[in-house]
């Protein structure tokens, strides 16, 4: 009897091992995938975006973690002109979102002439979209010390030399829009700067800070930046003053993660993301 029991032992042990293996195959690992299933490869997505999108995109990136947990988004926020130069100099960038068409056009080989004078080919064809529209706003410090009531009033005060205005540099979209606004009132930016009526910022956030700290009498920024900083808006520019403020976005040919970049761009166009943008003052581009 003893010898028969011993002879059965190897078979019993084999059955136990097989049962444990089957149970293990049916169990889920800590990441929610069945054991043995390879996890998705982590992706680091580099997004170059206009400084005026800092708050909204940071919020959306947190939301995106629930949608694509394996994607880590790294932002580079600055003026669109600076971002364009960095791309041209070989910086790693998967997705580019500009605050104006000019900087995007200069990287798009489907355009030529004055839009893309160097014939540069960075934009992945078929991915470029007009994502958002913003407004250019005239803002003043708390208390409005110079009593500026709008762009027309500002133009008169600038002619008289009685105010100090902050605006973006010439390579910054908000600065380019401001220059058009001044021209619409017959004002020459260069002459105003020589007269000491203008100070500059290298991006819209620097202009916003100058107004917030009351180191200037007024400034021209985007409506979204005025909202984020809690600044008083006394006027917004019309289309006739400076054109539409369109934010284009595109996946770049130099991207190492084109599918992930396109997926995030598609996510930015969803209703939930548009809700975040609209809360800050953006609107969907038409």
C-alpha positions in Angstrom: 0.0 0.0 0.0 2.8 2.3 0.9 4.5 1.8 -2.5 1.3 2.5 -4.4 0.9 5.9 -2.5 4.4 6.9 -3.3 3.9 6.0 -7.0 0.9 8.3 -7.2 2.8 11.3 -5.7 4.5 12.6 -8.9 1.1 12.6 -10.8 -0.6 14.6 -8.0 2.3 17.1 -7.9 2.1 17.6 -11.7 -1.7 18.2 -11.5 -1.2 20.9 -8.8 1.5 22.6 -10.9 -0.8 22.7 -13.9 -3.7 24.1 -11.9 -1.5 26.8 -10.5 -0.3 27.8 -13.9 -3.9 28.0 -15.3 -4.9 30.1 -12.3 -2.0 32.5 -12.8 -2.8 32.9 -16.5 -6.3 34.1 -15.6 -5.1 36.6 -13.0 -4.6 40.3 -13.8 -1.4 42.0 -13.1 -1.2 45.2 -11.1 -1.6 47.4 -14.3 -4.9 45.7 -15.1 -3.5 43.5 -17.9 -3.5 39.7 -17.8 -0.2 38.3 -16.5 2.2 37.8 -19.4 0.6 40.5 -21.5 3.2 43.1 -22.5 2.4 46.6 -21.3 2.2 49.5 -23.8 5.5 51.2 -24.4 5.7 54.5 -22.6 5.8 57.5 -24.9 7.2 61.0 -24.2 5.4 63.5 -26.3 7.1 66.9 -26.8 4.6 69.7 -27.5 5.7 73.2 -28.5 2.9 75.7 -27.8 2.3 79.4 -27.6 2.8 80.9 -24.1 -0.8 82.0 -24.0 -1.9 78.3 -23.8 0.1 77.5 -20.7 -2.8 77.3 -18.3 -5.3 75.5 -20.6 -2.8 72.9 -22.0 -1.4 72.1 -18.5 -5.0 71.4 -17.3 -5.7 69.3 -20.4 -2.5 67.3 -20.0 -3.7 66.2 -16.5 -7.0 65.1 -18.0 -5.2 63.2 -20.8 -3.5 60.9 -18.2 -6.8 59.1 -17.8 -7.1 58.7 -21.6 -3.5 57.7 -22.4 -1.7 56.8 -19.1 1.4 55.6 -21.1 1.9 59.0 -22.7 4.0 61.6 -20.8 3.5 65.1 -22.3 6.4 67.6 -22.0 5.6 71.2 -22.9 7.8 74.0 -24.2 5.8 77.2 -23.8 7.2 80.4 -25.4 6.5 82.9 -28.1 5.6 81.3 -31.4 8.5 83.0 -33.1 11.0 81.6 -30.6 9.4 78.1 -31.0 9.6 78.3 -34.8 13.4 79.1 -34.5 14.0 76.3 -32.1 12.3 73.9 -34.5 14.4 75.2 -37.4 17.5 74.7 -35.3 16.7 71.0 -34.8 14.9 71.0 -31.4 12.9 67.8 -30.7 9.2 68.5 -31.2 6.3 66.3 -32.0 3.4 68.7 -32.1 3.5 72.5 -32.7 0.7 74.9 -31.8 1.3 78.5 -32.8 -0.6 81.7 -31.8 -0.6 82.8 -35.5 -0.6 81.4 -39.0 2.7 83.1 -39.9 4.9 80.8 -37.8 3.1 77.7 -38.9 3.1 78.7 -42.6 6.9 79.2 -42.5 7.3 75.5 -41.7 4.8 74.1 -44.2 6.1 73.0 -47.6 2.6 73.1 -49.1 3.0 76.9 -49.0 5.5 79.1 -50.8 6.3 82.7 -51.6 5.9 85.1 -48.7 4.2 82.5 -46.5 7.2 80.1 -46.7 10.0 82.0 -48.2 12.7 79.4 -47.3 10.7 76.5 -48.6 10.9 74.7 -45.3 9.3 71.3 -44.9 8.5 70.5 -41.3 4.8 70.0 -41.2 3.4 66.5 -41.7 1.0 67.0 -44.5 -2.7 66.4 -43.7 -2.3 67.1 -40.0 -2.4 70.9 -39.9 -5.7 72.3 -38.5 -7.0 75.6 -37.3 -7.6 74.7 -33.7 -8.7 77.9 -31.8 -9.4 81.6 -32.1 -8.4 84.2 -29.5 -9.0 87.9 -29.1 -6.5 90.7 -28.7 -7.3 92.7 -25.6 -6.3 96.1 -24.2 -5.7 95.7 -20.5 -4.9 98.1 -17.7 -3.5 97.7 -14.1 -5.9 97.8 -11.2 -7.3 101.2 -10.7 -6.6 102.3 -14.3 -4.3 105.2 -13.3 -4.4 106.9 -16.7 -8.1 106.4 -17.3 -7.6 104.5 -20.6 -11.0 103.5 -21.9 -10.3 101.8 -25.2 -8.0 101.5 -28.3 -9.2 104.8 -29.7 -8.6 106.6 -26.4 -5.2 104.9 -26.2 -4.3 106.2 -29.6 -5.0 109.8 -28.6 -3.0 109.5 -25.4 -0.1 107.9 -27.3 -0.1 110.8 -29.8 0.1 113.2 -26.9 2.9 111.1 -25.3 1.1 110.7 -22.0 1.1 106.9 -21.5 3.5 103.9 -21.4 2.2 100.8 -23.2 3.6 97.3 -23.1 3.5 95.1 -26.2 5.2 92.0 -27.6 8.4 92.0 -29.7 8.1 92.0 -33.5 8.7 88.2 -33.7 5.9 87.6 -31.2 2.4 87.2 -32.7 0.7 89.4 -30.1 3.3 92.1 -31.0 2.5 91.7 -34.7 -1.2 92.1 -34.0 -0.5 95.2 -31.8 1.6 96.8 -34.6 -1.4 96.3 -36.9 -3.7 97.9 -34.4 -1.5 100.9 -34.0 -1.2 101.3 -37.8 -5.1 101.2 -38.0 -5.0 104.4 -36.0 -2.3 105.9 -38.1 0.4 105.4 -35.4 4.0 104.3 -36.1 5.3 101.8 -33.6 9.0 102.7 -34.2 8.4 106.4 -33.6 6.4 105.7 -30.4 9.2 103.5 -29.2 11.8 106.2 -29.8 9.6 108.6 -27.9 9.6 106.3 -24.9 5.9 105.4 -25.1 6.4 101.6 -25.6 8.1 98.8 -23.7 8.4 95.3 -25.0 8.1 91.7 -23.8 9.6 88.6 -25.4 6.3 86.8 -25.1 2.8 87.6 -24.1 3.3 86.4 -20.5 6.0 89.1 -20.1 3.6 91.8 -21.3 0.9 90.5 -19.0 3.3 90.7 -16.0 4.3 94.3 -16.8 0.6 95.3 -16.6 -0.1 93.2 -13.6 2.8 94.8 -11.7 1.6 98.2 -12.9 5.1 99.0 -14.3 3.2 100.3 -17.4 -0.1 102.2 -17.9 -1.6 99.5 -20.3 -0.7 96.6 -22.4 -1.9 94.5 -25.4 -2.3 90.8 -24.7 -4.7 88.0 -25.5 -8.1 87.9 -23.9 -7.1 84.5 -22.4 -4.0 85.9 -20.7 -6.1 88.8 -19.3 -8.5 86.2 -17.9 -5.7 84.1 -16.4 -4.1 87.1 -14.7 -7.3 88.7 -13.6 -6.6 91.9 -15.5 -9.2 94.5 -16.5 -10.0 94.4 -20.2 -11.1 97.8 -21.5 -11.3 96.9 -25.1 -10.9 94.1 -27.6 -9.6 94.5 -31.2 -11.9 94.0 -34.1 -11.1 91.9 -37.1 -10.6 95.1 -39.1 -7.9 96.3 -36.7 -5.7 93.2 -36.8 -7.4 90.3 -38.5 -8.4 87.0 -36.9 -6.2 85.5 -34.2 -6.1 81.9 -35.2 -4.1 79.2 -33.5 -3.0 76.5 -35.9 -1.7 73.1 -34.8 0.2 70.4 -36.7 2.3 67.2 -36.2 5.8 67.7 -37.4 7.7 65.4 -39.8 10.6 65.3 -37.3 8.3 63.7 -34.7 9.5 60.4 -33.2 5.9 59.7 -32.1 3.6 60.7 -34.9 0.7 58.5 -34.0 0.8 59.7 -30.4 1.1 63.3 -31.5 -1.9 62.9 -33.8 -3.9 61.2 -31.0 -3.3 64.1 -28.6 -4.1 66.7 -31.4 -7.4 64.8 -32.0 -8.1 64.9 -28.2 -7.6 68.7 -28.2 -10.5 69.0 -30.7 -13.0 67.1 -28.4 -15.9 68.8 -26.7 -14.3 68.2 -23.2 -11.1 70.0 -24.2 -13.0 72.8 -26.0 -14.8 73.3 -22.7 -11.5 74.0 -21.0 -10.4 76.4 -23.8 -13.7 78.3 -23.9 -13.7 78.7 -20.1 -10.4 80.6 -20.5 -11.6 82.8 -23.4 -10.7 80.8 -26.5 -13.3 79.7 -29.1 -13.2 77.0 -31.7 -11.6 78.3 -34.9 -14.1 78.8 -37.8 
